[in-house]
Amino acid sequence: MKVGKVVGSIWATRKAACLQGQTFLVVESCGEEIVAADQVGAGPGDRVLLATGTVASRYCMDAPVDAAVVAIVDEKAK
């Protein structure tokens, strides 16, 4: 899992049937931008928790995604 910040969104009017209804966000994490399927309604500026790899596709009903936003971070523990 990774922590990142939502910096934008991606719009795709044509996509595979298994991706219909998915919202995609651009998340900056560890100096790189990642496109992630949003599962929690995150928005620009939100700090989020990302699931990656096979786990991410399970959050998205086995759609072929590499990253999924699975939580909005309220506070980072010290």
C-alpha positions as CSV (number, residue, x, y, z in Angstrom):
1,M,0.0,0.0,0.0
2,K,1.1,3.6,-0.6
3,V,0.0,7.0,0.6
4,G,-0.4,9.7,-2.1
5,K,-2.2,13.0,-2.9
6,V,-4.9,13.4,-5.6
7,V,-3.6,15.9,-8.2
8,G,-6.2,15.4,-10.9
9,S,-8.5,13.1,-12.8
10,I,-8.7,11.2,-16.0
11,W,-11.7,11.2,-18.3
12,A,-12.3,8.4,-20.7
13,T,-15.5,8.4,-22.8
14,R,-14.6,5.0,-24.4
15,K,-13.3,2.2,-22.2
16,A,-13.5,-1.5,-21.8
17,A,-16.9,-2.8,-20.5
18,C,-15.3,-3.9,-17.2
19,L,-14.2,-0.3,-16.5
20,Q,-17.7,1.2,-17.0
21,G,-18.7,3.2,-13.9
22,Q,-15.1,3.6,-12.7
23,T,-13.7,7.0,-11.8
24,F,-10.0,7.5,-12.4
25,L,-7.8,9.9,-10.4
26,V,-4.2,11.0,-10.9
27,V,-2.4,10.4,-7.6
28,E,1.2,11.6,-6.8
29,S,3.1,9.1,-4.7
30,C,6.8,8.8,-4.1
31,G,7.6,11.3,-6.8
32,E,5.5,9.7,-9.6
33,E,2.0,10.1,-10.9
34,I,-0.2,7.0,-10.8
35,V,-3.7,6.6,-12.3
36,A,-5.9,4.9,-9.8
37,A,-9.5,3.7,-9.8
38,D,-11.4,5.7,-7.1
39,Q,-13.4,3.5,-4.7
40,V,-14.2,6.1,-2.0
41,G,-15.1,9.4,-3.7
42,A,-11.8,11.2,-3.2
43,G,-11.1,14.6,-4.8
44,P,-8.3,17.0,-5.6
45,G,-6.0,17.7,-2.7
46,D,-7.1,14.6,-0.7
47,R,-4.4,12.4,0.9
48,V,-5.3,8.9,0.0
49,L,-4.3,5.3,0.6
50,L,-3.6,3.3,-2.5
51,A,-3.8,-0.5,-3.0
52,T,-1.7,-1.7,-5.8
53,G,-1.2,-4.8,-7.9
54,T,-3.5,-7.8,-7.7
55,V,-5.1,-6.4,-4.5
56,A,-6.2,-3.3,-6.4
57,S,-8.1,-5.3,-9.0
58,R,-10.0,-7.1,-6.3
59,Y,-11.4,-3.8,-5.0
60,C,-12.6,-3.0,-8.5
61,M,-14.5,-6.3,-9.1
62,D,-11.5,-7.8,-10.8
63,A,-11.2,-5.1,-13.4
64,P,-7.7,-4.8,-14.9
65,V,-6.4,-2.0,-12.8
66,D,-2.9,-1.6,-11.2
67,A,-4.0,0.9,-8.4
68,A,-7.1,1.7,-6.5
69,V,-7.9,4.5,-4.0
70,V,-9.3,2.6,-1.0
71,A,-9.3,5.3,1.8
72,I,-9.1,9.0,2.4
73,V,-6.4,9.7,5.0
74,D,-7.8,12.0,7.8
75,E,-4.6,12.2,9.7
76,K,-1.1,10.8,9.6
77,A,0.1,9.3,12.9
78,K,3.4,10.6,14.2
